[in-house]
Amino acid sequence: MAEENQPDENGATLVEDEAGVRPFVFDRMHRVLRRRMPTLELIHERFARTVRLTLFNLVRRSVEVSIHLPQVKAYGDFLDELPKQTNINIVNVKPLRGVGCWIIDPQVVYLVIDNMFGGEGRLPPKATTKEYTATELRIIRRLLDGIFNEYEKAWKPVYEVKFEFMRSETSFQFAKITGPEEMVLHCKFTLNINGREGDIDLCIPFWVLEPVKTLLFNNLQSFQTEDDGEWGRKLEEEVQTAPLTMVARLAERQMTLGDILSLAVGEVIPVEIGDLTTIYIDNLPMIRGRFGVKNGKYAVKTDEMKNPVEFMKNPLDGRQMSSAGPSGGSFADLGGSLGGPSDSGMLGADLGGFSDFGPSGR
């Protein structure tokens, strides 16, 4: 064996043994089969995050989107992984030269149509190879338009591409986009609707992506994903409607076990009501105010609102801050809403109009 193997001028590695030197040629395309595409993975993460809202608006149900790592494989191997009958949509990839295809699993088609017409997609779809009806094709086209729009947006910070729908087929016999030995880029997305899953696949001949191949394999750290404003707005709306428990401590008194055991029905326990009190929101001190009466109901006038951490740093007094919740002593709920339903605005912006505050109004 020779001490060193060197490539020749044609790129072949020369391997020397006892029988002599023989060329060992590698297929350059197979070198990229296992390479990661960091930029494309970021594009798909952004697409999976934004397309959920589009799918939700279509089926009116929460949709989870899972992404698989993009793969480069032979077109023949790609066809072997798919059923013989499925929904194949041929698209023109602009401004690149060439065509690709989006394949929608019949399971996804069934789930979308069933949910749009009032079902829940819980029954398994019937195995059938029939042609899609005109109504089903229109719904599939609506689904595709939403997917195209979000996928193009995900690509925009890197390279502007546009998918132009050409035709729809149900068999790859009539939907050949390249030769069986040609390498293609295969991207798979799995949708979960009501616990049932289906796949959406994108297949593009690798030679079509030649102008952007360098971008796909580069670690594009400057790629910035945009904020998902719609999801953020909906999350804020849901948080605003979250129910909270608000409790104000009216008074407390420390007693020994002997004093409690000696109590009898009808006895009076004297308590002292301070001028200020702390209001707890879900067991966290946040508001400081004064007890009083408004419209014949016990109420609290807000004097100060702080972050719970600030309250802990500067408590009202050791006795009141010894417990951060109703389990720490005797609490009064003040009519269930700190003044009753008619006075729900007293703890908001409208804090005026209090009357009878002071010892005589308690």
Buried (B, 14 or more C-beta within 10 A) or exposed (E): EEEEEEEEEEEEEBEBEEEEEEEEEEEEEEEBEEEEBBBBBBBBEBBBBBBBBBBBEBBEBEBEBEBEEBBBBBBEBBBEEBEEBBBBBBBBBEEBEBBBBBBBBBBBBBBBBBBBEEEEBEEEBEEEEEEBEEEBBEBBEEBBBBBBBBBBBBBEBBBEBBBEBEEBBBEBEEBEBBEEEBBBBBBBBBBBBBEBBBBBBBBBBBBBBEEBBEBBBEEBEEBEEEEBEBBEEEEEEEEEEEEEEBBBBBBBEEEEEEEEEEEEEEEEEEEEEBEBBBBBBBBBBBBBBBBBBBBEBBBBBBEEEBEBEEBEEEBBEEBBBEBBBBEBBEBBBBBEBBBBEEBEEBBEEEEEEBEEBEEEBB
